[in-house]
Amino acid sequence: MPRFVPVYQVEPKSEAKEYQCVSCGAVFSTDSVATLCPYCETALIGEFINALQPYTLIPFTMCKKEAKKRIKKHIRSLWFAPDDFIKDYRKHKEIRPYYYPLWLFNMDVSVEYEGRRGKYYYITKTRYINGKPAQVQERRTRWYPASGVVNLQFYNISVGGYKFASSMLRELRFELTSCSGVDKKCLSGIETKEFDIGSKEATILAHTSLHSAIRRAIRQDIGGDTQQIISYTPYFYNEEMSYILVPIYHFSVKFKGKEYNYFVNGQSGDVVGERPYSWIKIFFFVLFVLSLMGGILYILERLGCLS
């Protein structure tokens, strides 16, 4: 399991690392701790430069061949993707393993709120349907003031630590029980990034990600048939953080001047990524649905079901 410590502020260093390849002698710079020589692909390992080094890493359990299969299946399943995009992705065969930085947080939250609890009731009204009077039930809501305090606990809130992949990392889930210590030998041949999102920014992002869960808890506490939240104030405390490396296969497709990135969880095989849309496919699909609905309405009218 990851090791957690009380939250404290640590910021990334922006300086790049300079490498000299031991095989071909080429000199180049990158922000990676472990990388491949861009000229001869020799595996090189440098030093961590940030003040905080990762506590643990999650090792790869999926091979590159299987990751390619997952991407192929994912792209072929995309609805309304342009045909040329589905064809072109086969030209981009390079898929690379990465270790990306991930922040994890545990925290308690105390939330003071004010709102309203709604209770449904029904009234009977007379409506004329096809010229004939009919009794119908209409729903109304009685509102009552509500306020209180909700106490919550959250564990393993994940925040991507590398800006390029942050939004994608947020969508992937990892089995944390398989964490192991960071041995640099394990990084050989795998592009490894340090965090460029500091702990302060990551903590704010973690707080922001909890607001949906907080609002759900408030609604549950208010009770009734429906709820309105007027205001709430969360207080975060007992905050702990952990900094780990997670296994990702990265694959990109260039299509019509734009790059679409795909990330495969190197542990579970889950795929997330960007995608283009074919507006022509969407147009004809909408046209088909409207035609189908029109045909159904015509048949129902002919059968007298709408009279």
C-alpha positions as semicolon CSV with decimal commas, in nm:
position;residue;x (nm);y (nm);z (nm)
1;M;0,000;0,000;0,000
2;P;0,116;0,360;-0,056
3;R;0,280;0,543;0,233
4;F;0,097;0,859;0,341
5;V;0,238;1,163;0,521
6;P;0,068;1,484;0,643
7;V;0,016;1,727;0,355
8;Y;0,294;1,981;0,313
9;Q;0,391;2,213;0,030
10;V;0,644;2,095;-0,225
11;E;0,679;2,256;-0,566
12;P;0,827;2,112;-0,887
13;K;1,159;2,222;-1,029
14;S;1,137;2,330;-1,392
15;E;1,491;2,249;-1,500
16;A;1,544;1,980;-1,764
17;K;1,788;1,692;-1,724
18;E;2,081;1,662;-1,963
19;Y;2,180;1,315;-2,080
20;Q;2,478;1,185;-2,273
21;C;2,410;0,848;-2,432
22;V;2,658;0,580;-2,322
23;S;2,623;0,404;-2,658
24;C;2,626;0,670;-2,932
25;G;2,750;0,971;-2,732
26;A;2,454;1,194;-2,825
27;V;2,370;1,477;-2,583
28;F;2,006;1,577;-2,529
29;S;1,774;1,721;-2,264
30;T;1,443;1,593;-2,128
31;D;1,231;1,618;-1,815
32;S;1,231;1,238;-1,772
33;V;1,408;1,051;-1,493
34;A;1,441;0,744;-1,715
35;T;1,431;0,764;-2,092
36;L;1,552;0,621;-2,422
37;C;1,815;0,784;-2,639
38;P;1,622;0,943;-2,930
39;Y;1,900;0,839;-3,169
40;C;1,982;0,479;-3,079
41;E;1,712;0,392;-2,818
42;T;1,960;0,297;-2,548
43;A;1,793;0,291;-2,204
44;L;1,924;0,570;-1,979
45;I;1,851;0,650;-1,613
46;G;1,914;0,988;-1,448
47;E;1,841;1,140;-1,109
48;F;1,523;1,274;-0,951
49;I;1,553;1,652;-0,919
50;N;1,237;1,736;-0,723
51;A;1,275;1,763;-0,346
52;L;1,013;1,490;-0,302
53;Q;1,074;1,153;-0,463
54;P;0,801;0,893;-0,523
55;Y;0,734;0,668;-0,225
56;T;0,619;0,368;-0,429
57;L;0,531;0,254;-0,780
58;I;0,278;0,018;-0,932
59;P;0,455;-0,225;-1,169
60;F;0,335;-0,311;-1,519
61;T;0,135;-0,633;-1,533
62;M;0,026;-0,598;-1,897
63;C;0,258;-0,641;-2,195
64;K;0,282;-0,398;-2,486
65;K;0,121;-0,647;-2,726
66;E;-0,192;-0,674;-2,510
67;A;-0,204;-0,293;-2,471
68;K;-0,210;-0,259;-2,851
69;K;-0,506;-0,498;-2,865
70;R;-0,693;-0,290;-2,608
71;I;-0,636;0,031;-2,806
72;K;-0,746;-0,137;-3,130
73;K;-1,067;-0,259;-2,967
74;H;-1,131;0,082;-2,809
75;I;-1,086;0,280;-3,132
76;R;-1,300;0,040;-3,334
77;S;-1,579;0,077;-3,078
78;L;-1,598;0,458;-3,113
79;W;-1,939;0,566;-3,238
80;F;-1,945;0,839;-3,503
81;A;-1,567;0,836;-3,549
82;P;-1,455;0,933;-3,903
83;D;-1,374;0,631;-4,120
84;D;-1,040;0,786;-4,217
85;F;-0,946;0,816;-3,849
86;I;-1,016;0,447;-3,787
87;K;-0,804;0,361;-4,092
88;D;-0,522;0,605;-4,013
89;Y;-0,462;0,489;-3,655
90;R;-0,311;0,166;-3,793
91;K;-0,025;0,373;-3,940
92;H;0,078;0,486;-3,591
93;K;0,234;0,172;-3,450
94;E;0,449;0,318;-3,173
95;I;0,316;0,259;-2,824
96;R;0,543;0,350;-2,534
97;P;0,542;0,254;-2,167
98;Y;0,554;0,538;-1,914
99;Y;0,564;0,580;-1,541
100;Y;0,356;0,889;-1,465
101;P;0,340;1,066;-1,126
102;L;0,017;1,044;-0,928
103;W;-0,082;1,221;-0,608
104;L;-0,307;1,040;-0,359
105;F;-0,492;1,207;-0,072
106;N;-0,681;1,099;0,239
107;M;-0,885;1,362;0,421
108;D;-1,179;1,432;0,650
109;V;-1,440;1,694;0,561
110;S;-1,692;1,871;0,784
111;V;-1,961;2,051;0,583
112;E;-2,205;2,310;0,715
113;Y;-2,503;2,360;0,485
114;E;-2,834;2,539;0,443
115;G;-3,106;2,419;0,212
116;R;-3,469;2,320;0,172
117;R;-3,646;1,985;0,203
118;G;-3,927;1,923;-0,044
119;K;-4,226;1,695;0,023
120;Y;-4,456;1,600;-0,263
121;Y;-4,835;1,620;-0,245
122;Y;-5,099;1,584;-0,514
123;I;-5,412;1,775;-0,609
124;T;-5,694;1,664;-0,837
125;K;-5,785;1,889;-1,127
126;T;-6,025;1,860;-1,417
127;R;-5,874;1,860;-1,763
128;Y;-6,045;1,826;-2,100
129;I;-5,894;1,552;-2,312
130;N;-6,033;1,517;-2,666
131;G;-6,323;1,737;-2,557
132;K;-6,413;1,519;-2,258
133;P;-6,360;1,612;-1,891
134;A;-6,114;1,394;-1,700
135;Q;-5,978;1,397;-1,346
136;V;-5,596;1,420;-1,336
137;Q;-5,346;1,428;-1,051
138;E;-5,095;1,713;-1,044
139;R;-4,788;1,704;-0,824
140;R;-4,697;1,995;-0,599
141;T;-4,409;2,048;-0,356
142;R;-4,410;2,188;-0,003
143;W;-4,075;2,329;0,101
144;Y;-3,930;2,330;0,453
145;P;-3,604;2,490;0,572
146;A;-3,316;2,250;0,639
147;S;-2,966;2,299;0,776
148;G;-2,702;2,085;0,939
149;V;-2,349;1,947;0,940
150;V;-2,225;1,649;0,739
151;N;-1,899;1,473;0,833
152;L;-1,727;1,271;0,561
153;Q;-1,407;1,074;0,511
154;F;-1,233;1,025;0,175
155;Y;-0,949;0,789;0,091
156;N;-0,713;0,754;-0,206
157;I;-0,835;1,060;-0,396
158;S;-0,620;1,060;-0,709
159;V;-0,480;1,369;-0,882
160;G;-0,254;1,341;-1,186
161;G;0,087;1,488;-1,113
162;Y;0,192;1,552;-1,474
163;K;0,007;1,825;-1,664
164;F;0,015;1,656;-2,004
165;A;-0,162;1,346;-1,869
166;S;-0,344;1,487;-1,566
167;S;-0,702;1,470;-1,698
168;M;-0,651;1,116;-1,831
169;L;-0,491;0,989;-1,511
170;R;-0,791;1,115;-1,316
171;E;-1,014;0,872;-1,510
172;L;-0,802;0,562;-1,449
173;R;-0,815;0,347;-1,136
174;F;-0,531;0,139;-0,995
175;E;-0,512;-0,149;-0,748
176;L;-0,298;0,009;-0,478
177;T;-0,225;-0,313;-0,289
178;S;0,032;-0,404;-0,555
179;C;0,255;-0,102;-0,480
180;S;0,626;-0,172;-0,439
181;G;0,934;0,032;-0,357
182;V;1,098;0,248;-0,624
183;D;1,409;0,071;-0,752
184;K;1,574;0,261;-1,037
185;K;1,652;-0,067;-1,210
186;C;1,276;-0,112;-1,254
187;L;1,264;0,216;-1,449
188;S;1,509;0,104;-1,718
189;G;1,356;0,127;-2,065
190;I;1,042;0,298;-1,934
191;E;0,997;0,673;-1,982
192;T;0,956;0,805;-1,627
193;K;0,823;1,151;-1,542
194;E;0,848;1,358;-1,225
195;F;0,558;1,569;-1,104
196;D;0,515;1,917;-1,254
197;I;0,200;1,980;-1,047
198;G;0,305;2,063;-0,691
199;S;0,136;1,935;-0,377
200;K;-0,042;2,268;-0,312
201;E;-0,210;2,272;-0,653
202;A;-0,282;1,899;-0,629
203;T;-0,452;1,948;-0,291
204;I;-0,678;2,218;-0,437
205;L;-0,765;1,988;-0,728
206;A;-0,846;1,710;-0,482
207;H;-1,079;1,942;-0,289
208;T;-1,253;2,045;-0,612
209;S;-1,305;1,683;-0,718
210;L;-1,500;1,612;-0,398
211;H;-1,777;1,867;-0,446
212;S;-2,011;1,627;-0,631
213;A;-1,978;1,369;-0,352
214;I;-2,029;1,641;-0,089
215;R;-2,348;1,764;-0,258
216;R;-2,481;1,407;-0,276
217;A;-2,416;1,363;0,097
218;I;-2,593;1,692;0,175
219;R;-2,899;1,591;-0,028
220;Q;-2,910;1,258;0,152
221;D;-2,888;1,436;0,488
222;I;-3,166;1,681;0,397
223;G;-3,397;1,393;0,304
224;G;-3,752;1,432;0,179
225;D;-3,866;1,375;-0,178
226;T;-3,651;1,646;-0,332
227;Q;-3,388;1,888;-0,207
228;Q;-3,248;2,233;-0,272
229;I;-2,898;2,329;-0,158
230;I;-2,876;2,701;-0,088
231;S;-2,517;2,714;0,040
232;Y;-2,250;2,495;0,198
233;T;-1,901;2,541;0,339
234;P;-1,656;2,248;0,355
235;Y;-1,373;2,236;0,612
236;F;-1,092;1,997;0,521
237;Y;-0,870;1,850;0,793
238;N;-0,654;1,544;0,877
239;E;-0,514;1,569;0,524
240;E;-0,253;1,316;0,414
241;M;-0,075;1,276;0,082
242;S;0,123;1,016;-0,106
243;Y;0,326;1,045;-0,426
244;I;0,351;0,734;-0,645
245;L;0,436;0,629;-1,002
246;V;0,172;0,449;-1,209
247;P;0,214;0,235;-1,526
248;I;0,071;0,379;-1,848
249;Y;0,104;0,289;-2,215
250;H;0,079;0,599;-2,432
251;F;-0,036;0,595;-2,795
252;S;-0,108;0,897;-3,016
253;V;-0,275;0,942;-3,354
254;K;-0,226;1,248;-3,575
255;F;-0,539;1,317;-3,776
256;K;-0,611;1,631;-3,981
257;G;-0,348;1,836;-3,802
258;K;-0,449;1,739;-3,448
259;E;-0,298;1,484;-3,212
260;Y;-0,530;1,245;-3,028
261;N;-0,377;1,078;-2,723
262;Y;-0,469;0,742;-2,572
263;F;-0,363;0,607;-2,235
264;V;-0,380;0,240;-2,137
265;N;-0,368;0,142;-1,770
266;G;-0,061;-0,084;-1,756
267;Q;-0,221;-0,276;-1,471
268;S;-0,588;-0,323;-1,566
269;G;-0,588;-0,252;-1,941
270;D;-0,854;0,020;-1,921
271;V;-0,830;0,275;-2,204
272;V;-0,907;0,647;-2,198
273;G;-0,841;0,904;-2,467
274;E;-0,953;1,174;-2,705
275;R;-1,147;1,121;-3,025
276;P;-1,277;1,309;-3,332
277;Y;-1,638;1,302;-3,452
278;S;-1,779;1,261;-3,800
279;W;-2,053;1,522;-3,825
280;I;-2,171;1,360;-4,147
281;K;-2,234;1,033;-3,961
282;I;-2,414;1,220;-3,683
283;F;-2,629;1,411;-3,937
284;F;-2,740;1,094;-4,117
285;F;-2,801;0,914;-3,786
286;V;-3,029;1,197;-3,666
287;L;-3,201;1,196;-4,006
288;F;-3,256;0,820;-3,976
289;V;-3,401;0,851;-3,623
290;L;-3,637;1,131;-3,729
291;S;-3,749;0,929;-4,033
292;L;-3,806;0,625;-3,813
293;M;-4,012;0,826;-3,564
294;G;-4,211;0,980;-3,848
295;G;-4,283;0,634;-3,989
296;I;-4,401;0,504;-3,651
297;L;-4,630;0,804;-3,599
298;Y;-4,774;0,757;-3,949
299;I;-4,852;0,390;-3,882
300;L;-5,008;0,468;-3,544
301;E;-5,223;0,739;-3,702
302;R;-5,338;0,502;-3,978
303;L;-5,431;0,245;-3,714
304;G;-5,630;0,507;-3,524
305;C;-5,412;0,488;-3,216
306;L;-5,362;0,866;-3,205
307;S;-5,725;0,969;-3,237
